[in-house]
Amino acid sequence: MRSIWNGAISFGLVSIPIKLVNATESHSISFRQIHTEDGGRIRYRKFCEVEDREVTSSEIGKGYEDADGTIVPITDEDLAQLPIPTAKTIEIVAFVPADRIDPLQMDQAYYLAAGGAPAAKPYTLLREALKRSNKVAIAKYALRGRERLGMLRVVGDAIAMHGLLWPDEVREPQGVAPDADVTVRDKELDLADALMDTLGEVDLEDLHDEYREAVEEVIAAKAAGEAPPESPSRPAGGKVLDLMAALENSVRAAKESRGEAAPPEEEAEVRHLPRKTSRAAPKTTGGKKSTSTTKKTQATPRKSTSKTAEPTKKTTASTSRSTAAKKTSAAKKTTTKKSASTTKKTTQPRKRSA
């Protein structure tokens, strides 16, 4: 790996020559801007707004723009004369537990390679000291024209350094959390825990960039003069209207993706068993049950199991039917007489007035 910075680690009075190399690399696909009509590259040219002409890289320097728009020229010589003790040194200032470092401060990662045979012994000493103490080293270093903060830790048999943002460069999370007063029920938390347990852990080595692979397939197909492959459509995410149903379906889908048996609908929901309520035992006096219980038992009628009950029911039913029929016929006769009398009164002619 090519080194991007050469210097030394200052560990008290111990100096460890090292080389700084990038610990990460980007696999993202980069695109060029082209003219859509003929495919020509679009390039940017640098013009001086005073002379209105294109300038070369050797003519370009640094300048700081003041609040009123005035440009203050700054040369490399001006920066080289600054009294920065970390210009070529990674100066360790403290050793702290790893959990003291906020992950929000994490920046670019580097490997620190020993700079030659003389650096092997002090390099190993620092590495083993970090291992035994279970701590990380906080250091200052200068890179690309500015002083930075770093964290040294052990990765395998090497020492790695993470660039850290300064504490005042990390924003406070104001206005990020929901303003509404939301109450989360225990049942919802139970389902969320069940979903977390079902998803479990994952080996990060198994994860890969599916989007980059799909873009590479599109590029290969178009380069071969073929139509790009169609990506499988995924269901669009909508608003979560029923949180409980969404959690239940998530637990079920996670189990199915792991090859586990799909649980029934009613088993996906976490149910709390009802509490058993103990019924009060009947009061006893001198080993005998209370008289109120005895009276309730005696008042309860017993069902007759004799066969003679059937004829009695049939006789009662036939009697009630005949009585209802007589009442109905009598009511019909009364209604007929009333209607007849009403008809006679209506048909009589009215007397004319003199």
C-alpha positions, 0 to 999 in steps of 0.5 A: 500500500502506498503511504500518504504521509511519513512521520513518527509517533511521539510516545513520551520520549519514545519516537516511532517512525511510521508511514501513514496508509489508507485503511479503506477504499471506495468501490463506488462507481463514478460517472463522467459528464458527457454531451448527450448528443455526441457523447463528448466529455464535458470538462471544466476550465479555470478562468481568472475573472480579472483577466478573463482567460484560462489559467494553468495549475501553476498559476493557482494559489490559495486565498482566504475570503474575508467577510466583506469579500476581500481575498487575502492571499496565503502561500505555502511558505506562510503555512510552513512557518506556523509553530505546529509541533504535529507537522511531522509527528503524531503526538499521543496526549492521553489514553482513554477507554474506547467507550469514551469516544463518540462514534459520531466523531469517527472520520477517515481510518488509516493504518500506521506501518512501521518505518523500517527495522529500527521502528519494529521494537517501539512499534510492538511495545506500543501495540502490546501496551494498548492491548493490555490496557484495553484503552485507545490512544488520543493523539494530535497530527497535522495532515493536508494543511490542518491539525487534526485529532486521532484515535489509535487502536489495535487491529490484528497485529497492526496499529490503526488510527481513526481521524476524529472530528473536534468536539465542536464539529459535532452538532447537537441533535436539537429538533431531530427527535419527534416533538409529539408526546408518544406512548409506547405500549409494553405489547409493542415493545414485546413485538419489537424485542421478538423482531430483534431476536428473530433477525439476530446477528449477522456476519458483516463479511456476508453483506455486499453492495447490491446496488453497485452490482446492479449498476455493473450489470447495466454497464456490461449489458450496454457495452455489449449492445444488449438491453439492460436487465430488469430489476425485480420490483420491490413493494413500495413502502407506505405509511405505517397505519397499524404498528402492531400489524406491521411488527407482527408481519415483520416477525413472520417475514423474518422467520420465513427468510431464515427458513423457520416454520411460518407461525400461525396468525395468532402466534405472531402476536405476543399475548399476555396470559390473563391472571387467574382469579381465585373464587371465594370458598363457601363459608363453613361453620363448624365444618358445615356449609353456610345456609345461603348456599344450601337455600340456593341449591334447594331453590334450583328446580330439577329437570324432569327425566320422566317420559310422562312429561312429553304428553303433558307438553303436547296437551298444553300446546294443543289447548293454547292453539285452540284458544287462540283460534277461538279468539281470532274468529271472534275478533273477525266477527266483531270487525265485520259487524263494525264495518257493515254498520259503518257502510250503512251510515255512509250510504244514507242520503243527506237531508237538504236544508230548506 
